């Protein structure tokens, strides 16, 4: 497909160049045609019309050159897009078995996430593990997980876990509610699926260079009907409702464990306070027995 498309591009450019040559030849003969064939002008009139012919030549030449530049740019851009689409098509429908395998990859086995939740006690490590698994599962290039917090009375989102993000370990990212796409998703508590990422919004960096992804998925994560955090995933492949549901289901297990840990802590705190009442009763009863024994001896 790549070779065929290049041949088509070269053919179109050559056709356009031929058209340019034909147009230049026609303009070159224009004065002679006006004088000898159509006899609209005489030879003496040509000098008076020289300014008009010069403008005509200039405008026509610029138009053809701009058209050629636009054609080359358009073909180069289309070349990337067509090759990419063809590659994805071949990857997905090479044969029936591979097509079924591709369909399976769009489903998430929550038992894997449950195992992660059961084995990892640290919430931040668990969030990173889940995020990494999701990004690899859906072939995403970058992922980030933000949790809500408050600073000086402002509702904030702070990045707590990331996948393949070009940041050092000591660096972090913060958004105020309503700030940027992540802040907007938190403010509205709605999932955002974007297929046309603004240039320079985010870049996927590797040892071979960097490139702007084409698809973005931002999913709010709730706990007990309150916003707990936001997951942001960027990819070169399409991200849709199915992927959004996978992200939501995976991080729901994280919030359930977090909520369970909070309840367990409260329960433990409650059990340390309540036994003081029976202990007090027991002490009171012992004191009563001691008083009775003293009175009997008397």
C-alpha positions in Angstrom: 0.0 0.0 0.0 2.8 2.4 0.8 4.6 1.7 -2.5 1.4 2.1 -4.5 0.5 5.3 -2.8 3.9 6.8 -3.5 3.5 5.9 -7.2 0.1 7.6 -7.2 1.5 10.7 -5.5 4.4 11.0 -8.1 1.9 10.6 -10.9 -0.3 13.4 -9.6 2.6 15.7 -9.1 3.9 15.0 -12.7 0.4 15.6 -14.1 0.3 18.9 -12.3 3.8 19.9 -13.6 2.7 19.0 -17.1 -0.4 21.2 -16.6 1.9 24.1 -15.5 4.1 23.7 -18.6 1.0 23.7 -20.8 -0.3 26.8 -19.1 3.1 28.6 -19.5 3.2 27.7 -23.2 -0.4 29.0 -23.7 0.5 32.3 -22.0 3.7 32.5 -24.1 1.6 32.2 -27.3 -1.1 34.5 -26.0 0.2 37.7 -27.5 0.7 36.1 -30.9 -2.7 34.5 -30.8 -4.3 37.9 -30.0 -2.5 39.6 -32.9 -2.3 36.9 -35.7 -5.1 34.4 -35.1 -7.9 36.4 -33.5 -6.6 39.8 -34.7 -8.0 41.4 -31.5 -4.9 43.5 -31.1 -2.3 45.0 -33.5 1.4 44.8 -32.9 1.5 48.4 -31.9 -1.1 47.7 -29.2 1.1 45.1 -27.5 3.4 47.6 -26.0 0.5 49.4 -24.4 -0.9 46.2 -23.0 2.5 45.0 -21.6 1.5 45.9 -18.0 -1.6 43.8 -18.3 0.3 40.8 -19.7 2.9 41.1 -16.9 0.2 41.1 -14.2 -1.5 38.1 -15.9 1.8 36.2 -16.0 2.6 37.0 -12.4 -0.8 36.0 -11.0 -1.0 32.8 -13.0 2.6 31.8 -12.0 1.9 32.4 -8.3 -1.4 30.5 -8.5 0.3 27.5 -10.1 3.1 27.5 -7.6 0.8 27.7 -4.6 -1.3 25.0 -6.1 1.7 22.8 -6.5 2.8 23.4 -2.9 -0.7 22.6 -1.6 -0.8 19.4 -3.6 2.6 18.2 -2.3 1.6 19.0 1.3 -1.8 17.3 1.0 -0.2 14.2 -0.5 2.4 14.0 2.2 -0.2 14.3 5.0 -2.6 11.8 3.3 0.4 9.4 2.9 0.8 9.1 6.6 -2.9 8.7 7.3 -3.5 6.1 4.6 -0.5 4.0 5.5 -1.6 4.1 9.2 -5.2 3.1 8.4 -4.1 0.3 6.1 -1.6 -1.0 8.7 -4.4 -1.1 11.3 -6.7 -2.8 8.9 -4.1 -5.5 8.1 -3.4 -6.0 11.7 -7.1 -6.4 12.6 -8.4 -8.5 9.7 -5.4 -10.4 8.5 -7.4 -13.6 9.1 -10.4 -14.7 11.1 -8.4 -15.9 14.0 -6.5 -12.6 14.5 -9.8 -10.7 14.2 -11.3 -12.7 17.1 -8.1 -12.2 19.1 -8.3 -8.4 18.5 -11.9 -8.4 19.7 -10.9 -10.2 22.9 -8.3 -7.6 23.6 -11.1 -5.0 24.0 -12.5 -6.8 27.1 -10.9 -6.5 30.5 -10.6 -9.4 32.9 -11.5 -7.7 36.3 -10.1 -10.8 38.1 -6.6 -9.6 37.3 -7.4 -6.2 38.9 -9.0 -7.9 41.9 -5.8 -9.9 42.4 -3.8 -6.6 42.3 -6.2 -5.1 44.9 -5.9 -8.1 47.1 -2.1 -8.3 47.0 -1.1 -4.6 47.2 -1.9 -2.6 50.3 -0.3 0.7 49.3 -2.9 2.7 47.4 -0.4 4.7 45.2 1.5 1.6 44.1 -1.9 -0.1 43.4 -3.0 2.9 41.4 0.2 2.8 39.3 -0.1 -1.0 38.8 -3.7 -0.7 37.6 -2.9 2.2 35.3 0.1 0.4 33.8 -2.0 -2.7 33.2 -4.8 -0.7 31.5 -2.4 1.3 29.3 -0.7 -1.9 28.1 -4.0 -3.6 27.6 -5.5 -1.0 25.3 -2.1 0.0 23.7 -2.1 3.5 25.2 1.1 5.5 25.1 0.6 7.7 28.3 -1.5 7.4 31.4 -2.0 9.5 34.5 -4.1 9.2 37.7 -5.1 12.3 39.7 -6.7 12.4 43.2 -8.7 15.3 44.6 -7.5 17.5 47.3 -8.0 21.0 48.7 -5.4 23.8 48.8 -6.3 27.2 50.3 -10.0 26.4 49.9 -9.6 25.5 46.2 -10.5 22.1 44.9 -7.4 20.6 43.2 -6.4 17.5 41.3 -2.9 16.2 41.9 -1.2 13.5 39.8 -0.4 10.5 42.0 0.5 7.8 39.5 1.6 7.8 35.8 2.6 5.6 33.0 5.3 6.5 30.5 5.0 10.2 31.3 8.1 12.3 30.5 8.5 13.6 34.1 11.0 12.9 36.8 10.0 11.1 40.0 10.1 14.3 42.0 7.9 16.2 39.6 4.1 16.3 39.7 1.2 17.9 37.9 -1.7 19.8 39.5 -4.9 21.2 38.1 -7.6 23.3 39.7 -11.2 22.2 39.0 -12.2 23.6 35.7 -8.6 24.1 34.5 -7.7 22.3 31.3 -9.4 19.2 30.1 -8.6 17.2 33.3 -10.0 20.0 35.5 -13.1 20.3 33.2 -13.8 16.6 33.5 -13.6 16.8 37.2 -15.8 19.9 37.4 -18.5 18.4 35.2 -17.8 14.8 36.5 -18.3 13.6 32.9 -16.1 11.3 30.7 -14.3 13.1 27.9 -13.4 11.2 24.7 -11.4 13.4 22.3 -10.3 12.3 18.8 -8.5 15.5 17.9 -5.9 16.5 20.6 -4.7 20.1 20.4 -1.2 20.3 19.0 1.3 20.4 21.9 -1.2 19.4 24.5 0.8 16.3 25.4 3.6 14.3 23.8 4.6 10.6 23.8 8.4 10.5 24.3 10.7 7.6 23.5 14.3 7.1 22.7 13.5 7.7 19.0 11.8 11.1 19.5 8.4 12.5 20.5 5.0 12.7 18.8 1.6 14.1 19.7 -1.1 11.3 20.3 -4.3 11.4 18.4 -6.8 10.2 21.0 -7.5 11.2 24.6 -9.7 9.6 27.2 -10.4 11.3 30.6 -12.6 9.4 33.1 -13.8 10.7 36.5 -13.6 8.2 39.3 -16.2 8.4 42.0 -16.4 6.9 45.5 -19.7 7.0 47.4 -21.1 9.4 44.7 -18.3 11.8 45.4 -15.4 12.5 43.0 -12.3 10.6 44.1 -10.0 11.2 41.2 -9.5 11.4 37.4 -7.8 9.0 35.0 -6.2 10.4 31.8 -5.1 8.2 29.0 -3.6 9.2 25.6 -3.1 7.0 22.6 -2.4 6.8 18.9 -5.3 4.3 18.6 -8.9 5.0 18.9 -10.4 5.2 22.5 -14.1 5.0 23.0 -16.9 4.1 25.3 -15.7 0.6 25.8 -12.3 1.7 27.0 -13.9 4.3 29.2 -16.0 1.6 30.9 -12.9 -0.6 31.4 -11.1 2.3 33.1 -14.1 3.1 35.3 -14.6 -0.5 36.4 -10.9 -1.1 37.2 -10.5 2.1 39.3 -13.8 1.4 41.0 -12.2 -1.6 42.6 -9.4 0.7 43.8 -11.9 3.1 45.4 -13.8 0.2 47.0 -10.6 -0.9 48.7 -9.8 2.6 49.8 -13.3 3.0 51.2 -13.0 -0.4 52.9 -9.7 0.6 54.5 -11.2 3.8 55.8 -14.2 1.9 57.4 -11.8 -0.7 58.9 -9.8 2.0 60.5 -12.8 3.7 62.0 -14.0 0.3 63.3 -10.7 -0.3 64.9 -10.8 3.1 66.5 -14.3 2.4 67.8 -13.3 -1.0 69.3 -10.6 0.7 71.3 -13.1 3.2 72.9 -16.0 0.9 73.6 -14.3 -1.7 75.8 -13.7 1.0 78.4 -17.3 0.8 79.5 -17.3 -2.9 80.5 -13.9 -2.4 82.1 -15.4 0.4 84.2 -18.3 -1.8 85.2 -16.0 -4.6 86.2 -13.9 -2.3 88.3 -17.0 -1.0 89.9 -18.2 -4.5 90.7 -14.8 -5.5 92.2 -14.9 -2.4 94.4 -18.3 -3.3 95.6 -17.2 -6.8 96.6 -14.2 -5.4 98.5 -16.5 -3.0 100.5 -18.8 -5.9 101.4 -15.9 -8.1 102.6 -14.6 -5.2 104.8 -18.0 -4.8 106.4 -18.4 -8.5 107.2 -15.0 -8.6 109.0 -16.1 -5.7 111.1 
